Amino acid sequence: MRSFPIYASILGALLCLTSVTASAQAWDAAGKATSWAKQDRDDSFTFYDASTRNLYTWVRDGGLLGTLPLGKLDEEPERWVIDPRNTAWIAHGTSLTHIDRTGRVLGSVKLHAEVSDVCWDAVGIILSFRTPEPYVEKRDFRNAEVIWSFGAKPSKKEGPAPQNRRPLALDDSGNILMADGSSLNLSILDANTGRKIGETALKFHGAPTPALEGDTTSRGPLAVWVGKGVIFAAVKASQVPAAQRGTLQGLALARLDLPHASLDFLPTGLDESHILVGVLDSDAVFVNPKGGLMLVGVK
């Protein structure tokens, strides 16, 4: 398996000599992306650029699709979603702020804890929280009202929340997948009701799935290989049990094949600082912390 830079296609006449073209020439994810992002259904990614305080929505075959300024946001964004109206929902601290495409703040709601991860569908944004026990909410894109919640709502008396990260992904069926702690199996939630409908029961070479080792409170992202029923989880090679680790170093991928209920570990050739953001064709897409995107072939 090898990794190599990904470069955006030349925009040329496709976007003409518009302001969007000028922006695309100034900012290109292939060479400048440094932040977390999550792949959308149209294969676009929205990155945050701290130097400009902008969100940039980018797609490989079309370049820059849009720019949304966050200059009026008091804190740095932690997670974000661009909704069907092209406005942004920004999780920062214990707040969720709604910002229109010009950067105007439309409103803000207080949350019960800091956000760990997000995913979304056509109706709303799904948030998992940094809480001692799993807690997930789905909030309506129209007004941020809670549609449903799952788990134990954290108490304000609990003090500072632990840094438990529970990454989320939406599978091909529209169900929510959630990773938690040392288990490589995923909880499955109904995105319409928030009801837990099951857990994966994966096998590693016919044996029960091994638990990750070391500190697993800060789990890496999940990415869906659309149409394959395969989920990739970014894990540190040092977290893979010694018996299964082999020659793995740096950052590894746990390959969760849901239709076959099987697990495997794949090398990436990347160090632990790289961020998994999605899967395009047969390549996992990572953000290089020094700027730009890297592709790693998957199978």
C-alpha positions in Angstrom: 0.0 0.0 0.0 1.4 3.4 -0.8 0.4 7.0 -0.2 0.8 10.0 -2.5 -0.5 13.6 -2.8 -3.9 14.2 -4.4 -4.2 17.2 -6.8 -7.4 18.9 -7.8 -8.3 19.0 -11.5 -7.7 22.2 -13.4 -10.8 24.3 -13.2 -10.2 26.2 -16.5 -13.3 27.2 -18.4 -15.6 25.1 -16.1 -15.9 28.0 -13.6 -15.0 30.8 -16.0 -13.4 34.0 -14.8 -15.6 34.5 -11.7 -14.8 35.4 -8.2 -15.2 31.7 -7.3 -12.3 30.9 -9.7 -10.2 33.6 -8.1 -10.8 32.1 -4.7 -10.1 28.6 -6.0 -6.8 29.7 -7.3 -6.0 31.2 -3.8 -7.1 28.2 -1.8 -6.9 24.5 -2.8 -7.5 21.6 -0.5 -4.9 19.5 -2.4 -2.1 21.6 -1.1 -3.6 23.6 1.8 -6.1 21.6 3.8 -5.0 21.1 7.4 -8.2 20.6 9.4 -10.7 17.9 10.2 -13.5 17.4 7.6 -16.1 14.7 6.8 -17.0 13.6 3.3 -20.5 14.6 2.2 -22.8 12.5 0.0 -21.7 14.5 -3.1 -18.0 13.6 -2.3 -17.3 17.2 -1.2 -15.3 18.1 1.9 -15.5 21.3 4.0 -12.3 22.3 5.6 -11.5 25.1 8.1 -8.5 27.4 7.4 -7.4 29.1 10.6 -5.3 31.7 8.8 -8.3 33.1 6.9 -11.0 32.0 9.4 -13.0 30.6 6.5 -14.7 27.3 5.8 -13.9 26.1 2.3 -16.1 23.5 0.6 -14.1 21.6 -2.0 -14.5 18.6 -4.4 -11.8 16.8 -6.2 -13.3 17.1 -9.7 -14.6 20.6 -9.3 -12.2 22.5 -7.0 -13.6 25.1 -4.6 -17.4 25.1 -4.4 -17.9 27.7 -1.7 -16.4 29.9 1.0 -18.1 30.8 4.3 -16.4 33.3 6.7 -16.3 32.6 10.4 -14.9 35.9 11.5 -17.8 36.7 13.7 -17.4 33.4 15.7 -15.9 34.1 19.1 -14.1 30.7 19.4 -12.4 28.3 17.0 -14.7 25.8 15.4 -14.5 22.2 16.6 -16.9 20.5 14.2 -19.1 21.8 11.4 -21.8 20.9 8.9 -23.0 22.7 5.8 -26.8 22.2 5.6 -29.1 21.9 2.6 -29.5 25.7 2.5 -25.7 26.2 2.4 -25.6 27.7 5.9 -23.2 26.3 8.5 -23.8 24.8 11.9 -20.7 25.3 14.0 -19.9 23.4 17.2 -17.5 25.3 19.4 -17.1 24.9 23.1 -20.6 24.1 24.5 -22.4 26.0 21.8 -23.9 25.3 18.4 -24.0 28.4 16.2 -25.9 28.9 12.9 -24.1 31.1 10.4 -25.3 32.1 6.9 -23.2 32.0 3.7 -22.1 35.6 4.2 -20.8 35.0 7.8 -23.8 36.5 9.6 -24.7 34.8 12.8 -28.3 33.6 12.7 -28.5 32.2 16.2 -26.8 30.0 18.8 -27.9 27.3 21.3 -26.2 26.0 24.4 -25.3 22.4 24.5 -25.0 20.0 27.4 -21.3 19.3 26.8 -18.5 19.7 24.2 -19.1 18.0 20.9 -17.0 14.9 20.0 -18.1 14.3 16.4 -20.9 15.0 14.0 -22.7 13.4 11.0 -25.9 14.5 9.2 -28.7 13.6 6.9 -31.3 15.7 5.0 -33.2 16.5 8.2 -30.6 17.4 10.8 -27.3 17.3 12.4 -26.3 14.4 14.7 -23.9 15.2 17.5 -22.0 12.9 19.9 -20.7 14.5 23.0 -17.5 14.3 25.2 -19.3 12.7 28.1 -18.5 9.8 30.5 -21.2 7.7 28.9 -22.4 7.8 25.3 -24.8 10.7 24.6 -26.1 11.6 21.1 -28.6 14.2 19.9 -30.2 14.9 16.5 -31.1 18.5 16.0 -33.3 19.9 13.3 -31.6 22.0 10.6 -34.4 24.5 10.7 -34.2 25.6 14.3 -31.7 23.4 16.1 -34.5 21.9 18.2 -33.7 18.4 19.5 -35.5 15.7 17.5 -34.3 12.9 19.7 -31.6 12.0 22.1 -29.8 8.8 23.0 -28.0 7.9 26.2 -27.7 9.6 29.5 -27.9 13.4 29.3 -24.9 14.8 31.2 -25.5 16.8 34.4 -24.0 20.2 34.8 -22.8 19.1 38.2 -20.4 16.6 36.7 -17.7 19.2 36.2 -15.4 19.2 33.2 -16.2 16.6 30.7 -13.6 13.9 29.9 -12.1 14.0 26.4 -14.0 10.9 25.3 -14.3 11.0 21.5 -17.0 8.9 20.0 -16.7 9.2 16.2 -19.9 8.9 14.1 -20.7 7.9 10.5 -23.8 7.4 8.5 -23.9 4.0 6.7 -25.3 3.1 3.3 -28.7 2.4 4.9 -28.8 5.8 6.7 -28.2 4.3 10.1 -25.8 6.0 12.5 -22.6 4.1 13.4 -20.8 5.0 16.6 -17.4 3.9 17.9 -16.6 4.0 21.6 -13.6 3.2 23.7 -11.4 0.2 23.1 -14.0 -1.8 21.1 -13.7 -2.1 17.3 -17.4 -3.1 17.1 -19.8 -0.2 16.4 -23.2 0.7 17.9 -25.9 1.1 15.4 -28.6 3.8 15.9 -31.7 4.5 13.9 -31.2 8.0 12.5 -35.0 8.7 12.5 -35.7 7.7 16.1 -32.3 7.5 17.9 -33.2 4.0 19.1 -30.2 1.6 19.3 -31.0 -1.2 16.9 -27.9 -3.3 17.4 -24.1 -3.7 17.4 -21.7 -5.1 14.9 -20.3 -8.6 15.7 -17.1 -8.6 13.8 -14.5 -11.4 13.6 -10.8 -11.2 13.1 -9.7 -14.2 11.1 -12.6 -16.2 12.6 -11.9 -15.1 16.2 -13.7 -12.5 18.3 -12.6 -8.9 17.5 -9.6 -7.9 19.7 -9.9 -4.8 21.9 -7.6 -1.8 21.2 -4.8 -1.2 23.7 -3.6 2.0 25.5 -5.5 5.2 25.7 -8.6 5.0 23.6 -10.6 7.9 24.9 -9.6 9.9 21.8 -10.7 7.6 19.0 -9.9 8.5 15.4 -12.5 9.2 12.7 -14.7 6.7 10.9 -15.1 6.8 7.1 -17.6 5.0 4.9 -16.7 3.3 1.7 -20.0 4.0 0.0 -21.7 1.0 -1.7 -19.2 -1.5 -0.2 -20.6 -1.9 3.3 -17.1 -1.2 4.5 -16.2 1.2 7.3 -12.7 2.4 8.0 -11.6 3.5 11.4 -8.3 5.4 11.9 -6.3 3.8 14.8 -2.8 4.3 16.0 -0.6 1.2 15.3 0.4 1.3 18.9 -3.3 0.7 19.8 -3.5 -2.5 17.7 -2.9 -5.5 20.0 0.6 -6.9 19.7 -0.6 -10.3 18.4 -2.3 -8.6 15.5 0.1 -5.6 15.0 2.8 -7.3 12.9 4.8 -4.5 11.1 2.2 -1.8 11.5 3.6 1.6 12.4 2.3 5.1 12.7 -1.4 5.4 11.6 -3.3 2.3 10.6 -6.8 1.6 9.3 -9.1 -0.9 10.8 -11.2 -2.3 7.9 -14.7 -3.2 9.1 -16.5 -5.2 6.5 -20.1 -5.2 7.8 -21.7 -7.6 5.2 -19.1 -10.2 6.0 -18.8 -9.3 9.7 -15.0 -9.3 9.4 -12.1 -7.1 10.6 -8.7 -6.5 9.2 -5.9 -4.0 9.8 -4.2 -2.1 6.9 -1.0 0.0 6.9 -1.1 3.6 5.7 2.5 4.6 5.6 1.5 7.8 7.4 2.3 9.1 10.9 -0.3 9.4 13.7 -0.9 13.1 13.0 -2.7 12.6 9.7 -6.5 12.8 9.8 -8.9 10.4 8.0 -11.6 12.4 6.2 -13.2 10.0 3.7 -12.9 7.5 0.9 -12.8 8.4 -2.9 -13.0 5.5 -5.3 -10.4 3.0 -4.0 -8.4 5.5 -1.9 -8.7 6.6 1.7 -8.3 10.4 1.9 -6.2 11.9 4.7 -5.3 15.5 5.7 -1.6 16.1 6.1 -1.1 18.3 9.2 1.6 20.2 7.3 -1.0 21.0 4.6 -2.6 19.1 1.7 -4.2 15.8 1.1 -2.8 12.3 0.9 -4.4 9.2 -0.7 -3.8 5.7 0.5 -5.0 2.8 -1.6 -7.5 0.5 0.1 -9.1 -2.8 -0.7 
